[in-house]
């Protein structure tokens, strides 16, 4: 080649279509929309019909604000929120956030086990339930632990699995909603903001030895749909995806897609319950399935149960994975999902949740102290994580020219205020429980 020959131009970087790059936020959506969200959405639909559909859009907006904020921080900052907090505020602060998030996940992991047992109970013969329910818990934990030990690329396998599970949930619940035949005009009116006459505004109070909480369903909807913990961990998932600054727009698009899935599934469930079981409440997903069985019919009910099992299993591994990885990252250990520390700590969270759930099934009593402990951790953790994300997203040293706009800061401040008020409410409820 002569010296005068022009140097060959570098080959253009071919990026996959945006819809093929979606992944991290779908994983977050799967852990946020778990059995608790399913029951709460159905109970709100049964209690207030279509009148609070607009509130789901509001909580989805707040969740979307924090989900995109977390993704933006991870891409622009070049590290997870835990690592960035350690740089900006010191390792002890990052460690505190990691410990709180891990303990919160561990405290509620038993609920994910019981949700799977309830789903199995709904579809198994009554004479076999005393065997199938504990066996299903042990088998699922064994399979997931085996997967976590043997998988080479944990994130890639998890993303593929969650994409499939999201498709199963959407198809199953959409089919069930259409079979319930909701009235289009009533559904549309549900998106007009208003408060149902049946709602009583007030704080939890003790009446004749029992705690009465008139706004428990509304508070639960906010708490399960607007998950600060899920949004906070979004940054870790974005780092697992390998996105860099040139993928900034993809991180935002992925977060928006995840919020649309999360909000959309909640809307579908609320509409189905409002149409099929008005005035009836379910304690768990098993009760919900039993209520809907005669109403959905012979064809729709099996399809609904498939979605039910998917919802019960989706947060099972991801919740434990968030707890284990958050603790490793907060303590400054290698924190990719395939690293030794996250694998080991995730398995520990899985085993802890399994043993507590098996004990609860054996004795028939719920671990009340553990539930209170988990609630207490959310009082500390949610405002801590929300405030940390707002702090990082406004730091020029972290974000450069991609700091929060005034609109995002307004929405973020509203979200922080909601989280703070929810924390105060939970704290007040804990005080009532302990006195």
C-alpha positions in Angstrom: 0.0 0.0 0.0 1.4 3.4 -1.0 1.9 6.1 1.5 -0.6 8.3 -0.4 -3.4 5.7 0.0 -6.1 6.9 2.4 -6.5 4.9 5.6 -9.5 2.6 5.6 -12.5 4.0 7.4 -13.5 2.1 10.5 -16.5 -0.2 10.0 -19.7 1.4 11.3 -21.0 0.0 14.6 -24.2 -1.9 14.0 -26.5 -1.6 17.0 -29.4 -4.0 17.4 -33.0 -2.6 17.1 -34.2 -1.0 20.3 -36.8 -3.7 21.0 -34.0 -6.3 21.0 -32.0 -4.4 23.6 -34.8 -4.3 26.2 -34.0 -6.4 29.2 -33.0 -4.8 32.5 -36.3 -3.0 33.1 -38.3 -6.1 32.3 -36.4 -7.9 35.1 -37.2 -5.1 37.4 -40.9 -5.2 36.3 -41.0 -9.0 37.1 -39.7 -8.5 40.7 -42.0 -5.5 41.3 -45.1 -7.1 40.0 -45.2 -10.1 42.3 -48.0 -11.9 44.1 -48.6 -9.0 46.4 -49.1 -6.6 43.6 -51.4 -9.1 41.9 -53.6 -9.4 45.0 -53.6 -5.7 45.8 -54.5 -4.7 42.2 -57.4 -7.3 42.1 -58.7 -6.2 45.5 -58.7 -2.5 44.5 -60.6 -3.4 41.4 -63.0 -5.5 43.4 -63.5 -2.8 46.0 -63.6 0.4 43.9 -64.3 -1.1 40.4 -62.6 1.1 37.8 -62.5 4.4 39.8 -58.8 4.2 40.7 -57.3 3.2 37.3 -55.9 6.8 37.1 -53.9 6.2 40.3 -52.0 3.4 38.6 -50.9 5.8 35.9 -49.7 8.2 38.6 -47.7 5.6 40.4 -46.4 4.4 37.0 -45.1 7.9 36.3 -43.3 8.1 39.6 -41.8 4.6 39.1 -40.8 5.5 35.6 -39.1 8.7 36.9 -36.9 6.7 39.4 -36.3 3.8 37.0 -35.0 6.0 34.2 -33.0 8.1 36.8 -31.3 4.9 38.0 -30.5 3.8 34.5 -29.2 7.3 33.6 -26.9 7.4 36.7 -25.4 4.0 35.9 -24.7 4.8 32.2 -23.5 8.4 32.7 -21.6 7.6 35.9 -20.0 4.4 34.5 -20.8 2.4 37.6 -23.6 1.2 39.8 -25.2 3.5 42.4 -23.5 1.6 45.2 -20.0 2.3 43.7 -20.9 5.9 43.0 -22.2 6.4 46.5 -18.9 5.0 47.9 -17.0 7.5 45.8 -19.1 10.5 46.7 -20.1 9.8 50.3 -17.8 7.0 51.4 -17.9 3.2 51.6 -19.7 3.1 55.0 -22.7 4.9 53.5 -22.8 2.6 50.4 -22.5 -0.4 52.8 -25.4 0.8 54.8 -27.6 1.0 51.7 -26.5 -2.4 50.6 -27.1 -4.0 54.0 -30.6 -2.5 54.3 -31.6 -3.6 50.8 -30.3 -7.1 51.4 -32.0 -7.5 54.8 -35.3 -6.2 53.3 -35.2 -8.7 50.5 -34.3 -11.5 52.9 -37.1 -10.6 55.3 -39.7 -10.9 52.6 -38.3 -13.8 50.6 -40.4 -16.2 52.7 -43.5 -14.5 51.2 -42.3 -15.4 47.7 -42.1 -19.0 48.8 -45.6 -18.9 50.3 -46.9 -17.3 47.1 -45.7 -20.3 45.0 -47.3 -22.6 47.5 -50.6 -20.7 47.2 -50.5 -20.9 43.4 -49.9 -24.7 43.6 -52.7 -25.0 46.1 -55.1 -23.4 43.6 -54.4 -25.9 40.9 -53.7 -29.2 42.8 -56.2 -31.6 44.3 -57.1 -30.9 47.9 -56.0 -34.3 49.1 -52.5 -33.7 47.7 -52.0 -30.2 49.0 -50.2 -31.1 52.2 -47.5 -32.8 50.0 -47.4 -30.7 46.9 -47.2 -27.3 48.6 -44.0 -28.0 50.6 -42.6 -30.1 47.8 -43.1 -27.3 45.3 -41.1 -24.9 47.5 -38.2 -27.3 48.0 -38.1 -28.2 44.3 -38.2 -24.6 43.1 -35.4 -23.6 45.5 -33.3 -26.6 44.5 -33.7 -25.8 40.8 -32.8 -22.1 41.2 -29.8 -22.9 43.4 -28.6 -25.4 40.9 -29.0 -22.8 38.2 -27.1 -20.2 40.1 -24.2 -22.5 40.8 -24.0 -23.9 37.3 -24.8 -20.9 35.0 -21.8 -19.3 33.4 -23.6 -16.0 32.4 -26.3 -15.5 35.0 -27.6 -12.2 33.6 -28.0 -13.4 30.0 -29.9 -16.5 31.0 -32.0 -14.5 33.4 -32.9 -11.9 30.8 -34.1 -14.5 28.3 -36.1 -16.3 31.0 -37.8 -13.0 32.1 -38.7 -12.0 28.5 -40.5 -15.4 28.1 -42.2 -15.0 31.5 -43.4 -11.5 30.7 -44.9 -12.7 27.5 -46.7 -15.5 29.4 -48.1 -13.1 32.0 -49.3 -10.6 29.4 -50.9 -13.2 27.1 -52.6 -15.0 30.1 -54.0 -11.9 31.8 -55.0 -10.1 28.6 -57.0 -13.2 27.6 -58.6 -13.4 31.0 -59.6 -9.7 30.9 -61.2 -10.0 27.5 -63.1 -13.1 28.6 -64.5 -11.1 31.6 -66.0 -8.6 29.1 -65.5 -5.2 30.8 -67.5 -2.3 29.6 -65.3 0.0 27.6 -67.1 3.3 28.7 -66.6 2.4 32.4 -63.0 1.6 31.9 -62.3 5.0 30.1 -64.1 6.9 32.9 -61.7 5.2 35.4 -58.8 7.3 34.0 -60.5 10.5 35.1 -59.0 11.5 38.5 -61.5 11.2 41.3 -61.8 9.7 44.8 -64.5 7.0 45.3 -67.1 7.8 47.9 -66.3 4.6 49.7 -62.8 5.7 50.5 -62.3 6.9 54.1 -59.3 9.2 54.5 -57.4 8.5 57.7 -54.4 7.0 59.4 -54.1 3.5 61.0 -55.8 3.3 64.4 -56.4 0.7 67.1 -60.1 -0.2 67.6 -61.1 -2.9 70.2 -57.7 -4.4 70.1 -57.5 -4.6 66.3 -55.7 -2.3 63.9 -58.0 -0.5 61.5 -56.4 1.1 58.4 -59.0 2.7 56.2 -56.5 3.4 53.4 -54.6 0.1 53.5 -55.4 -0.7 49.8 -54.4 2.7 48.5 -51.2 2.6 50.6 -50.4 -0.9 49.4 -50.9 0.1 45.8 -48.4 2.9 46.1 -46.0 0.7 48.0 -46.0 -2.2 45.5 -46.2 -0.3 42.2 -43.8 2.4 43.1 -40.9 0.3 44.3 -37.8 2.4 45.1 -35.7 -0.7 45.8 -36.5 -2.1 42.3 -35.7 1.2 40.7 -32.5 1.5 42.7 -31.2 -1.9 41.5 -32.0 -1.0 37.9 -28.5 0.6 37.7 -26.9 -2.8 38.5 -28.9 -4.5 35.8 -27.9 -1.8 33.3 -24.2 -2.4 34.1 -24.8 -6.1 33.6 -26.1 -5.3 30.2 -22.8 -3.6 29.4 -24.3 -0.3 28.3 -22.0 2.7 28.1 -22.5 6.4 27.5 -23.3 5.8 23.8 -26.2 3.6 25.0 -27.7 6.4 27.1 -30.9 6.6 25.1 -31.3 2.8 25.2 -31.2 2.9 29.0 -34.0 5.4 29.1 -36.1 3.5 26.4 -35.6 0.2 28.3 -36.8 1.8 31.6 -39.9 3.2 29.9 -40.8 -0.1 28.4 -40.4 -1.8 31.8 -42.7 0.7 33.4 -45.3 0.2 30.6 -45.3 -3.5 31.2 -45.5 -3.1 35.0 -48.4 -0.6 34.9 -50.1 -2.4 32.0 -50.3 -5.7 33.9 -51.6 -4.0 37.0 -54.3 -2.3 34.9 -55.4 -5.5 33.3 -55.7 -7.3 36.6 -57.6 -4.4 38.2 -60.0 -4.3 35.2 -60.5 -8.1 35.3 -61.3 -8.0 39.0 -63.6 -5.0 38.7 -65.6 -6.8 36.1 -65.6 -10.4 37.4 -65.5 -10.2 41.2 -66.9 -6.8 42.4 -67.2 -6.5 46.1 -65.0 -9.6 46.9 -61.6 -9.6 48.5 -58.8 -12.2 48.2 -56.2 -12.9 50.9 -53.7 -14.4 48.5 -53.3 -15.5 44.9 -54.8 -18.9 45.7 -58.0 -17.3 46.9 -58.1 -15.1 43.8 -57.9 -18.1 41.5 -60.7 -19.8 43.4 -62.9 -16.7 43.1 -62.3 -16.4 39.4 -62.6 -20.0 38.5 -66.4 -20.2 38.0 -66.5 -16.7 36.4 -63.7 -17.0 33.8 -65.0 -20.3 32.5 -63.4 -23.6 31.4 -61.1 -22.1 28.8 -60.0 -18.8 30.5 -59.3 -20.2 33.9 -56.4 -22.5 33.0 -54.8 -19.7 31.0 -55.2 -17.4 34.0 -53.5 -20.0 36.3 -50.5 -20.2 33.9 -50.1 -16.4 34.4 -50.6 -16.9 38.1 -47.7 -19.4 38.4 -45.5 -17.1 36.3 -46.3 -14.1 38.6 -45.6 -16.3 41.7 -42.2 -17.5 40.4 -41.0 -14.3 38.7 -39.8 -12.4 41.9 -38.6 -15.6 43.5 -35.1 -15.6 42.2 -34.8 -11.9 41.4 -35.7 -10.8 44.9 -32.9 -13.0 46.3 -30.6 -11.9 43.6 -31.1 -8.3 44.4 -30.5 -8.9 48.1 -27.3 -10.8 47.5 -25.9 -8.6 44.8 -26.8 -5.4 46.7 -24.9 -6.5 49.8 -21.8 -7.5 47.8 -21.8 -4.2 45.9 -22.4 -2.1 49.0 -19.5 -3.8 50.7 -17.2 -3.2 47.8 -17.0 -6.8 46.6 -17.1 -7.9 43.0 -20.8 -7.4 42.2 -21.6 -8.9 38.7 -24.2 -11.6 39.0 -21.7 -14.2 37.8 -19.2 -13.3 40.5 -18.7 -15.5 43.6 -19.9 -13.1 46.2 -23.3 -12.3 44.6 -23.9 -16.0 43.9 -23.1 -17.1 47.4 -25.2 -14.4 49.1 -28.1 -15.0 46.7 -28.1 -18.7 47.6 -28.0 -17.7 51.3 -31.1 -15.5 50.9 -32.9 -18.3 48.9 -32.2 -20.9 51.7 -33.3 -18.5 54.5 -36.6 -17.8 52.7 -37.2 -21.5 52.1 -36.7 -22.6 55.7 -38.9 -19.8 57.1 -41.7 -20.6 54.6 -41.5 -24.4 55.4 -41.7 -23.6 59.1 -44.8 -21.4 58.5 -46.5 -24.1 56.4 -45.8 -26.7 59.2 -47.0 -24.6 62.1 -49.7 -22.7 60.2 -48.5 -19.4 61.7 -47.0 -16.4 59.9 -43.7 -15.1 61.1 -45.1 -11.9 62.5 -41.8 -10.6 64.0 -40.1 -11.1 60.6 -42.8 -9.2 58.8 -42.5 -6.3 61.3 -38.7 -6.4 60.8 -39.1 -6.1 57.1 -41.6 -3.3 57.4 -39.2 -1.4 59.7 -36.4 -1.8 57.1 -38.5 -0.2 54.4 -39.0 2.8 56.7 -35.3 3.3 56.6 -34.5 2.0 53.2 -37.0 3.6 50.8 -36.3 7.3 51.7 -32.6 6.5 51.9 -32.5 5.0 48.3 -34.8 7.6 46.8 -32.7 10.4 48.3 -29.5 8.8 47.1 -30.7 8.5 43.5 -31.8 12.2 43.5 -28.4 13.2 44.9 -26.4 11.2 42.3 -28.6 12.3 39.4 -27.9 16.0 40.3 -24.2 15.7 40.8 -22.2 17.2 37.9 -19.2 15.1 38.8 -21.3 11.9 38.2 -23.7 13.0 35.4 -21.9 15.8 33.5 -24.3 17.5 31.2 -26.9 14.8 31.8 -28.0 15.9 35.2 -31.7 15.9 36.1 -33.8 18.5 34.3 -36.2 20.7 36.4 -39.1 18.5 35.4 -37.4 15.3 36.5 -36.4 16.9 39.8 -40.1 18.0 40.4 -41.3 14.4 39.7 -38.4 13.0 41.8 -39.3 15.3 44.7 -42.9 14.3 44.6 -41.8 10.6 44.6 -39.5 11.2 47.5 -42.3 12.9 49.4 -44.6 10.0 48.7 -42.0 7.5 49.9 -41.3 9.6 53.1 -45.1 9.8 53.9 -45.4 6.1 53.3 -42.5 5.4 55.6 -44.1 7.5 58.4 -47.3 5.6 57.9 -45.6 2.3 58.1 -43.7 3.4 61.2 -47.0 4.5 62.9 -48.5 1.1 62.0 -45.5 -0.7 63.5 -46.0 1.3 66.7 -49.6 0.2 66.9 -48.6 -3.4 66.3 -46.1 -3.4 69.1 -48.2 -1.6 71.7 
